Amino acid sequence: MDKRQAGKPKRFKIRHILLGLLLILGVWFAVFRIGAYRDLQRRLAELRQAGYPLTLAELGQTHAVDPARDNAVDYYLAAFPQYSELDDEAKLTLPWVGRAKRPVRTEPVDPTMLQAIEAFLAENEKALSLLHEAADLDYARFSRDFSLGHDMPTLPLLDVRQGARLLALESLAACVDGDPNRAIETVHATLTLARSLDDPVTISRLVQLGVRGTAYSNLEQMVNRVSLTDAQLRMLSEWVQTYVNPEGYRHTLTGERCFGLAMFRAPGAASPENGGSKILAAIVIPMKIIGLYDRDMLAYVDLMQEYIDALALPEGECLTAFKTTAEAFQRGERGGFLTRRFAYAPLRTYQLEMRNVAHRRVTLTVLAIERYRLAQGGLPNALDDLVPIYLDAVPVDPFDGQPLRYRLLEKGYVVYSIDMDEIDDGGVERNKKNRRADNSPKQDINFFVER
């Protein structure tokens, strides 16, 4: 047998080995690709069976407007066009709506500023009247067509914020005039305005938190400037407690997942102005072919569900769970290219949620202290003195699970939370001068009463 004949069986064996390897690779690829698709569909079916919306159309069904109910939003939409424009002088002399510094809670309001406030309120009388009329209704929901996805018109968030600022001006003017009833009505109108933003979209949620924060800040001005009766304090406490949807952030995360899944299903469909990208669409084509895209989409679904499930944990554990999940995806230990783009945002939003929770609890505690002061003729030595008559229990600081801090001052007191940096700075006020040894800012969430 010559050498050429001796080499044929060897070449034949190598060829078949290569073909076998390609066959094995093809089978593995098919199993991986089909398995990824099946795993994704099975997970989506489980969540849908649990009642979660997973498409923008399903999201719209959970947030439909009830046409049979009187809707406060109708009054808001009538109020917004009535806003008076700020001229250059007003921008310099008005706080909140302009660039003037807001008066400190105990200092007298400059007569020029007060005159400008009263003039601006008079110009916006019609808008303010409508904002107050809306506060008398117990239902407020903006109509939304979620099926439009990123092309859906945004809510009039700037108008809502402007309404809250107008009400802050009115609240200050009422306090200076010594009119607690009018001041109380402005807080009520601000809290009900915030309620209208119970919308499953993150930007709406963030503006809602800001409007609520404005209401709590208005209360700080009020408690320092006017005397309130026990009945008024109890009514304010009830509003602060009840005008909050405890499922609000869960709905926001659920809604954001629907928008995220819509992006996964059509990554290049949105216009570049709304975040769509032809480059992104090109990147995902090979990912789809080999099955990595479905795996990434499944990772995104599970990421958002981990955040949603974490909301059922105690607050301290919830924050830890959010951090653990976000950091794992950020380090690349879990998820793929697209999922890691979304991984950190819910943690930051949740921290802002907790700041608002802390601000609300601090406010409720102060209202309870003021009721105690009226009844006892002096301030409590500790927050435990408020239990069980004025509080069921001492509110917990959501950032460390400890009771809120309370400190008596030379005149008055401060109630505070340690905020998201989890450092107790003694309730010191936030400003550029109050910094730690390492030059980082001190940032407790506080409510001062100096009378």
C-alpha positions in Angstrom: 0.0 0.0 0.0 1.5 3.3 -1.0 1.6 6.4 1.3 -1.4 8.1 -0.4 -3.7 5.1 0.3 -2.4 5.0 3.9 -3.4 8.6 4.5 -7.0 8.3 3.3 -8.5 6.6 6.3 -6.8 9.2 8.6 -8.3 12.1 6.5 -11.7 10.4 6.5 -11.6 10.1 10.3 -10.6 13.8 10.8 -13.4 14.9 8.5 -16.0 13.0 10.4 -14.7 14.2 13.7 -15.1 17.8 12.5 -18.5 17.1 11.2 -19.5 15.4 14.5 -18.2 18.4 16.4 -20.2 20.8 14.2 -23.3 18.6 14.6 -22.8 18.7 18.4 -22.3 22.4 18.3 -25.4 22.9 16.2 -27.5 20.7 18.5 -26.1 22.6 21.5 -26.9 25.9 19.8 -30.4 24.9 18.9 -31.0 23.7 22.5 -29.6 26.9 23.9 -31.6 29.1 21.5 -34.8 27.3 21.9 -34.3 26.9 25.6 -33.7 30.6 26.0 -37.0 31.4 24.2 -38.9 28.8 26.2 -37.5 30.0 29.6 -38.5 33.5 28.7 -42.0 32.6 27.7 -42.5 30.4 30.7 -41.4 33.2 33.0 -43.7 35.7 31.3 -46.6 33.3 31.6 -45.9 32.9 35.3 -45.9 36.7 35.9 -49.0 37.2 33.8 -50.8 34.5 35.8 -49.8 36.3 39.0 -51.6 39.4 37.7 -48.7 41.5 36.4 -49.2 43.5 33.2 -46.3 42.8 30.8 -47.3 44.8 27.7 -48.2 48.5 27.3 -51.7 47.5 26.3 -52.1 45.5 29.5 -50.6 48.4 31.5 -53.2 50.7 30.1 -56.0 48.4 31.2 -54.8 48.6 34.8 -54.7 52.4 34.7 -57.9 53.3 32.8 -59.8 56.4 33.8 -63.2 55.8 35.3 -65.6 58.0 33.2 -68.4 57.7 35.8 -66.4 59.5 38.5 -65.9 63.3 39.0 -62.2 63.7 38.1 -60.1 66.4 39.8 -57.8 66.3 36.7 -60.5 68.1 34.8 -60.1 71.1 37.2 -56.3 70.9 36.9 -56.4 70.9 33.1 -58.6 74.0 33.3 -56.3 75.7 35.9 -53.0 75.2 34.1 -53.7 77.6 31.1 -54.7 80.3 33.7 -51.2 80.6 35.1 -49.8 84.1 34.9 -46.4 84.5 33.3 -43.5 85.7 35.4 -42.0 89.0 34.3 -38.3 89.8 35.0 -39.0 91.7 38.2 -41.2 88.9 39.6 -38.4 86.4 38.9 -36.1 88.3 41.2 -38.6 89.1 44.0 -40.6 85.8 44.3 -39.5 82.6 46.1 -40.5 79.2 44.7 -41.8 80.4 41.3 -38.8 82.8 40.9 -35.2 83.0 42.0 -35.6 84.8 45.3 -34.4 83.0 48.4 -37.2 81.4 50.4 -37.8 83.0 53.8 -36.5 81.0 56.8 -39.4 79.6 58.8 -39.1 82.1 61.7 -37.8 85.2 60.0 -40.2 88.1 59.0 -41.0 88.2 55.3 -39.6 91.2 53.5 -42.5 93.7 52.8 -41.4 94.0 49.2 -41.4 90.3 48.8 -44.8 90.0 50.5 -46.3 92.7 48.3 -45.0 90.9 45.2 -46.4 87.6 46.5 -49.8 89.1 47.0 -49.8 90.7 43.6 -48.8 87.4 41.9 -51.5 85.5 43.8 -54.1 88.0 42.6 -53.0 87.5 39.0 -53.4 83.7 39.5 -56.6 83.9 41.4 -58.6 81.8 38.8 -56.0 79.1 38.7 -55.7 78.9 42.5 -59.5 78.7 42.8 -59.6 75.7 40.4 -56.8 74.0 42.3 -58.8 74.3 45.5 -62.0 73.1 43.9 -60.1 70.0 42.7 -59.0 69.3 46.2 -62.7 68.6 47.2 -62.9 65.6 44.9 -61.7 62.2 46.0 -60.6 60.9 42.5 -57.8 62.2 40.3 -56.4 60.4 37.3 -54.8 61.6 34.0 -55.9 59.8 30.9 -53.0 57.9 29.3 -52.6 55.9 26.1 -49.8 53.6 27.0 -50.0 51.7 23.7 -48.1 54.6 22.2 -45.0 53.7 24.2 -42.3 56.3 24.1 -44.4 58.4 21.7 -47.0 58.7 24.4 -47.5 62.4 25.4 -46.0 63.2 28.7 -48.1 64.5 31.6 -48.2 68.2 32.2 -45.6 67.8 35.0 -44.2 71.3 34.8 -47.7 72.6 35.2 -48.3 70.4 38.3 -45.0 71.7 39.8 -46.0 75.3 39.1 -49.3 74.6 40.8 -47.5 73.3 43.9 -45.3 76.5 43.9 -48.3 78.8 43.6 -49.8 77.0 46.6 -46.6 77.4 48.5 -46.7 81.1 47.9 -50.4 81.2 49.1 -49.5 79.2 52.2 -46.7 81.6 53.1 -49.0 84.6 52.6 -51.7 83.0 54.7 -49.2 82.3 57.5 -48.0 85.9 57.5 -51.6 87.1 57.6 -52.2 84.9 60.6 -54.9 82.9 58.7 -54.4 79.2 59.6 -57.5 78.0 57.9 -56.4 79.3 54.5 -52.9 77.9 55.1 -54.3 74.5 55.9 -56.4 74.6 52.7 -53.2 75.2 50.7 -51.6 72.1 52.2 -54.7 70.0 51.4 -54.7 71.3 47.8 -51.0 70.5 47.4 -51.4 66.9 48.7 -54.3 66.3 46.5 -52.4 67.7 43.5 -49.7 65.2 44.2 -52.2 62.4 44.3 -53.1 63.1 40.6 -49.6 61.7 39.7 -50.3 58.2 40.8 -49.0 57.2 37.4 -46.9 54.0 36.6 -44.0 56.0 35.1 -40.9 56.9 36.9 -40.7 60.6 36.0 -44.3 61.1 37.1 -43.5 59.4 40.4 -40.4 61.6 41.0 -42.5 64.8 40.4 -45.1 63.5 42.8 -42.5 63.0 45.5 -41.3 66.6 44.9 -44.9 68.0 45.2 -45.4 66.0 48.5 -42.1 67.4 49.8 -43.4 70.9 49.0 -46.5 70.2 51.1 -44.3 69.0 54.1 -42.1 72.1 53.8 -45.2 74.3 53.8 -46.3 72.6 57.0 -42.9 73.5 58.6 -43.5 77.2 57.7 -47.1 76.9 59.1 -46.2 75.3 62.4 -43.6 77.9 63.0 -45.7 80.9 62.1 -49.3 80.3 63.2 -51.1 78.6 66.1 -53.1 75.5 65.3 -55.9 73.8 67.3 -55.8 70.1 68.1 -58.6 69.5 65.6 -56.5 71.2 62.9 -53.4 69.2 63.7 -55.4 66.0 63.7 -56.9 66.8 60.3 -53.4 67.7 58.9 -52.1 64.4 60.2 -54.9 62.5 58.6 -54.2 64.1 55.2 -50.5 63.5 55.4 -51.2 59.8 56.2 -54.0 59.1 53.7 -53.0 61.0 50.6 -50.3 58.4 49.9 -50.8 55.3 47.8 -48.8 52.5 49.6 -48.6 50.5 46.3 -47.5 53.5 44.3 -43.8 52.6 43.8 -44.7 48.9 43.1 -47.0 50.2 40.3 -44.1 52.4 39.0 -41.7 49.5 38.8 -44.4 47.3 37.2 -45.0 50.1 34.6 -41.3 50.6 33.9 -41.0 46.9 33.3 -43.7 47.1 30.6 -41.8 50.0 28.9 -38.5 48.0 29.2 -40.1 44.9 27.6 -41.5 47.1 24.8 -38.0 48.3 24.2 -36.7 44.7 24.1 -39.4 43.7 21.7 -38.6 46.6 19.3 -35.2 48.2 20.2 -35.1 50.5 17.2 -38.7 51.4 17.1 -38.5 54.5 19.3 -37.3 57.7 17.6 -33.7 58.9 18.5 -35.2 61.8 20.4 -36.9 59.3 22.7 -33.9 57.2 23.2 -34.2 54.8 20.3 -31.0 53.9 18.5 -30.3 52.3 15.1 -26.9 51.3 16.5 -28.6 49.5 19.4 -30.9 47.8 16.9 -27.9 46.6 14.9 -26.2 45.2 18.0 -29.1 43.1 19.1 -29.4 41.3 15.7 -26.6 38.8 16.4 -27.7 38.6 20.0 -31.1 37.5 18.8 -29.6 34.9 16.4 -27.6 33.1 19.0 -30.2 33.4 21.8 -28.4 35.8 24.0 -31.1 38.4 23.5 -33.8 36.2 25.0 -31.5 35.4 27.9 -30.9 39.2 28.4 -34.6 39.9 28.3 -35.2 37.1 30.8 -32.5 38.7 33.1 -34.3 42.0 32.8 -37.7 40.5 33.7 -36.1 38.8 36.8 -34.2 42.0 37.7 -37.4 44.0 37.9 -39.2 41.3 39.7 -36.5 41.1 42.3 -37.0 44.8 42.9 -40.8 44.4 43.1 -40.5 41.4 45.5 -38.0 43.3 47.7 -40.7 45.9 48.4 -42.5 43.3 50.6 -39.4 43.1 52.9 -38.9 45.2 56.0 -37.6 48.6 55.0 -34.0 48.1 56.1 -33.8 44.7 54.4 -35.5 46.1 51.3 -32.9 48.8 50.9 -30.1 46.2 51.3 -31.8 43.9 48.8 -32.0 46.8 46.2 -28.3 47.5 46.7 -27.3 43.8 46.4 -29.3 43.3 43.2 -28.1 46.5 41.6 -24.5 46.0 42.4 -24.5 42.4 41.1 -25.8 43.5 37.7 -23.5 46.6 37.6 -20.4 44.3 38.2 -21.5 42.2 35.3 -22.1 39.1 37.5 -25.7 38.8 36.2 -27.6 39.9 33.1 -26.4 41.0 29.7 -25.6 44.2 27.8 -29.0 45.7 27.9 -30.1 44.6 31.4 -27.1 46.2 32.9 -28.2 49.6 31.4 -31.3 49.4 33.6 -29.9 47.8 36.7 -29.1 50.8 38.9 -31.9 53.2 38.3 -34.5 51.5 40.5 -32.1 51.7 43.5 -31.7 55.5 43.1 -35.4 55.9 42.8 -36.1 53.8 45.8 -33.7 55.9 47.8 -35.7 59.0 46.8 -38.8 57.1 47.9 -37.3 56.5 51.3 -36.3 60.2 51.6 -40.0 61.1 51.0 -41.1 58.4 53.5 -38.7 59.8 56.1 -39.9 63.4 55.4 -43.5 62.3 55.9 -42.8 60.5 59.1 -40.9 63.4 60.5 -43.8 65.7 59.6 -46.3 63.4 61.3 -44.2 63.2 64.4 -44.0 67.0 64.6 -47.8 67.3 64.3 -48.1 64.8 67.2 -45.6 66.8 69.3 -47.7 70.0 68.7 -50.8 68.1 69.9 -48.9 67.0 73.0 -47.7 70.6 73.6 -51.3 71.9 73.4 -52.5 69.3 75.9 -49.6 69.3 78.3 -48.4 72.8 78.1 -44.8 71.8 77.2 -42.7 69.7 75.0 -42.2 65.9 75.5 -38.8 64.8 76.9 -38.7 61.9 74.4 -40.8 60.7 71.5 -41.9 57.7 73.7 -44.1 60.3 75.6 -46.3 60.6 72.5 -47.3 56.9 72.6 -50.1 55.7 72.6 -52.2 58.9 72.7 -50.7 60.9 69.9 -48.8 58.1 68.0 -49.4 54.4 67.9 -45.6 53.9 68.0 -42.5 56.0 67.5 -42.0 56.2 63.7 -38.9 54.4 62.4 -36.2 56.0 60.3 -36.3 54.0 57.0 -32.6 54.4 56.6 -31.4 52.5 59.6 -34.5 51.0 61.3 -34.0 53.1 64.4 -36.6 55.4 65.9 -36.6 58.9 64.4 -34.3 61.3 66.3 -35.7 64.1 68.5 -33.6 66.9 69.9 -34.6 69.8 72.1 -33.1 73.2 71.1 -32.6 76.3 73.1 -35.9 77.4 71.6 -38.0 74.6 70.3 -36.9 71.3 68.9 -36.0 69.3 65.8 -37.2 65.9 64.6 -35.0 64.3 61.9 -34.0 61.2 59.9 -30.3 60.4 59.2 -31.0 60.3 55.4 -29.5 58.0 52.8 -25.8 58.6 53.8 -26.8 56.8 57.1 -24.7 59.3 59.2 -26.3 61.0 62.1 -25.4 64.7 61.8 -27.5 65.8 64.8 -30.3 67.1 62.6 -28.2 70.1 61.5 -29.7 72.1 58.7 -28.4 71.5 55.2 -26.3 74.4 53.7 -22.9 74.9 52.2 -21.3 75.7 55.5 -22.4 72.6 57.3 -19.8 70.0 56.2 -18.0 67.1 57.8 -14.3 66.8 58.4 -13.9 65.1 55.0 -15.7 68.1 53.4 -18.8 66.0 52.6 -22.1 67.8 53.2 -24.3 67.1 56.2 -27.7 66.1 55.0 -30.2 65.0 57.7 -33.9 65.2 56.8 -35.2 67.5 59.4 -38.3 69.5 60.6 -37.4 72.4 62.9 -39.9 74.1 65.2 -38.4 77.2 66.9 -41.1 78.6 69.2 
